[in-house]
Every structure is written in structure tokens, then in C-alpha cells.
Amino acid sequence: MNEEKRKRLIELGEKMQDAGDSMQKTGDKMSRVGGKLTIGITVPILLTLFLGIPGLIIGIIVFIGTLGSIAGPKQED
């Protein structure tokens, strides 16, 4: 009886560890996307403030490039 409970607890612990690992990977991916979006939005605004219309055009190109890198090929961890 005691051995049976121990096995169930070990199985439950392994499942919880797998779920935690999955959440960690998802969190890392979300962090990368958040960083890219921050750069993709901040750089065009700053370029527009400092360079005017040419900065806006360059900023739009940077933003499109950032979106492309987010939606691009998936990186395997």
C-alpha cells in the first residue's frame, strides 16, 4: 500500500515537472517576442523624432523586418 502511494506520487511529480518544463519554454519564447516587439515599436518612434519623415520611413522598414523575424522560421531549443 505504501509503495503504491509512492509510485503514484513519483508519477505525479514527473508529470508536474514536464508541465513546468513546457511552461518554461513557452515563457522564453514569449519573452523573445516581447523584446522584438519592443524594439520594433521603439526604434521607429525614436527615428521619427530625431530624423523626421526619413526616420519614419526607415522605422517602418525596421518594424516590418522585426515582424518578419517574429513570424520567420522557428528556432529549435
Buried (B, 14 or more C-beta within 10 A) or exposed (E): EEEEEEEEEEEEEEEEEEEEEEEEEEEEEEEEEEEBBEBBBEBBEEBBEEEEEEBBBBBEEBBEBBEEBEEEEEEEE
